[in-house]
Amino acid sequence: MGQYLVLLYESESAWSEVDDASRESILQAHNAFGAKHGAKIAGGNALQPTATATTVISDGAGGFTVTDGPFVESKEALGGYYLIEAADLDEAIAISKDVPAGFGGVEVRPIMVFS
Amino acid sequence: MAAAVADAHRREWGFVLAATVRVTRDIDLAEECVQDAYAQALRVWEERGIPSRPAAWLTTTARNRALDLLRRDSTLTRLLPMLVADDVVDEPELPEDGEIPDDRLRLICTCCHPALAPEARVALTLRLVCGLTTTEVARSFLVSEPTMAARITRAKKKIAAAGIPYRVPSAAELPARIDAVLAVVHLLFTTGHTAPVGDGLTRADLVERSLDLARILRKLLPADQDVAGLLALILLTDARRATRVDGEGRLLLLADQERAAWDRAEIAEGVALVREALRRRPPGRFALQAAIAAVHAEAPSWEATDWDELVGLYDVLAQVWPSPVVALNRGVALGFARGPQAGLDELDRLGDEPQLATYAYLSASRADFLHRLGRDEEARTAYQEALVLTDNLVERRFLLERVAALDAL
C-alpha cells in the first residue's frame, strides 16, 4: 500500500466563469468522490487561485527573490489536491478517474518513502 | 553447446525472467540472476548435457541465485523499492518436474503499461521479454546506446517508484491493456517491415521479434481474436519477405513479386488464423488488415486479385479503424477494381488530409494512376513529390527509376 498525491490542474478562466448552479454541482461531485473513496482518502484541499500565489526563490547567496504569481505560469493551474492510499498505480489511476476535474485533468504522483 | 544456449536465450529469456521477477520483485536483480543462469548453462550443459527442459533448468537456477543473494544481503530487500505483486512466491523451490507457471503476461503488461512513454514500452519489451541487450535495442531504433540505456533505466525506475504492478490486469482492464501490448508488437513489426530510414528496406531482426512476441501472446491468450488477427497479419505480410526486393536490392511491388517464392507455410497458418479472427462481430482492426493481406496472399497473380473483395474489406476497416491511410489504400484498391480514373478521383479527395501531407505513398499512388491514364507529365511531378517524402534508400531508388522511365518515353 502506498500513497499518491493527485494534483488537480484546471483552467482558472473556466472556473472564474462558472455560475452558482454549476459551482454547486461540482462541489457535490467532490462530496460524492469523498463518499465513494472515503477510506482511501488521506487528505485533500482546494487552493485559492494563482492570483493569490507568491513565489519565493533563493538566490543561492543567502538572499531571496519574492515575486507575485505562481512558480510556473500555465493555462491549467494547480487548484487542489487529494492525498490517496492505493495498492499500486493501477488502483491510484482508477481512483483518479473519479476525481472531478472537468476543466482540465489530474496528475498522479507517488509519495516518496524514505527508509 | 553455445548454439543451444543461444537458442534457449532467444526462446526462453522472457519466460525465465518473468518467473524470476516474482521472486526478486526487482527487475534489475532478476535480470542479473537470469544472465548468471545463462552463463552457468554454458558451463554446466557442456559437462552434463542439455537438460530435457531447458527453461525449467534456467528458471530454477536463476531463482536459486536470487534467493542466495537475497538471503546473503537481507538489507537488499529493504533498500530496493519492491515491485507490487499480488501473490509473492514465498516458497520458490520448484518441484523437480512440476509446471512452472508462465508469468510472461505479467511481464508484458508491465512493460507495455500506459503510464510509460510509448518509446519506453517498446524498448522495455525488447529488453525484458525478448532479452535483447541495450546495444541491440539502441541499434534497432537508431539511437545512441547511452540514450537508450537512459530511457530503459528511467522506465524501470518509474515502474518501481510509481508502483506499476507486476500482475495480470483485472478482467475489466485487460482488453484495453492488451490493446496497448498489441500496439507495441505492431509498431515493432511495421518498423521492421519498412525501415523509416537506412539502406535496407527491412529490419529482419525486428520482424522476427514481433513474430516471436505475437506467438507468445497467442499461447498466453488463445481465445483473443485481436491477438489471432495480429499474428495472422504478421505471418501473411512476412510471407512475402523474400520477394520484396530483387537480387540487386531493388524494390519490387506486389504486382511484380515472384509469388511462387512466397512462404506457403506462413500463408497457410495466417489464413487459418484470419478465419478464426474474423468470427468476432464486428471484426477487429488487425483481423481485417490480415484478411486484406490474405486476399493478396491467395491470389494467383496481380491481375487475378479479387479487387472488389479488397474494396469491401477496406470499407469495413474504415468503419472500425477510420484513418486517412486506410482511405488511401481503399482508393488504390478502388482504382484496380473500377479503373485508374476512379482511383485517382478517390485519392484526390484525400489531398487535404494533414496526416497524408508527408506520406510518400499518396504521391506515389497518384503517380501510378496518372501514368495509367496517359498523363505522364503529371505522373512525373507526383513521383518527384514522393521522392521528397521518403528517406528509405530502397524506396528512393524505386521512385527515381520510375521518373527515369517516364523521361525515356
HADDOCK unambig.tbl for C-alpha pairs under 7 A between the chains (distance, minus, plus):
assign (segid A and resid 88 and name CA) (segid B and resid 84 and name CA) 6.53 0.50 0.50
assign (segid A and resid 88 and name CA) (segid B and resid 163 and name CA) 4.84 0.50 0.50
assign (segid A and resid 88 and name CA) (segid B and resid 164 and name CA) 6.11 0.50 0.50
assign (segid A and resid 88 and name CA) (segid B and resid 165 and name CA) 5.91 0.50 0.50
assign (segid A and resid 89 and name CA) (segid B and resid 162 and name CA) 6.14 0.50 0.50
assign (segid A and resid 89 and name CA) (segid B and resid 163 and name CA) 5.04 0.50 0.50
assign (segid A and resid 89 and name CA) (segid B and resid 164 and name CA) 5.07 0.50 0.50
assign (segid A and resid 89 and name CA) (segid B and resid 165 and name CA) 6.80 0.50 0.50
assign (segid A and resid 90 and name CA) (segid B and resid 164 and name CA) 6.73 0.50 0.50
assign (segid A and resid 110 and name CA) (segid B and resid 161 and name CA) 6.95 0.50 0.50
assign (segid A and resid 110 and name CA) (segid B and resid 162 and name CA) 5.24 0.50 0.50
